[in-house]
Amino acid sequence: MRTPEVLAHIDIPRHKLYYLEQKGYIKPKKTVIGEKEFRDYTEEDVKKIECIWKYLKKGFKYKTAHEKAMEDISNPQMALLKSENTTEKGE
């Protein structure tokens, strides 16, 4: 998936997406075509971005958002339970 597709799919600002890359939280493959460089994001990258962005929108700092996202990704059962608990509290 290329940058414009990721931006549209996740609705994350471009500068925040690039900051995740700059900090090393994601590592898209870069392809050079002519004089232009394109980023190609794997399905895993997109999942990480979605998860990190979820926590950034809640007000967490980048490092904490990344740590929480990695916990969610490594243990999807816990992420599901967290989301169910949040839903129940909101009712």
Secondary structure, DSSP 8 states (H G I E B T S, - for coil): -BHHHHHHHH---HHHHHHHHHTTS---EEEEETTEEEEE--HHHHHHHHHHHHHHHTT--HHHHHHHHHHHHH-HHHHHHHHHHHHHHH-
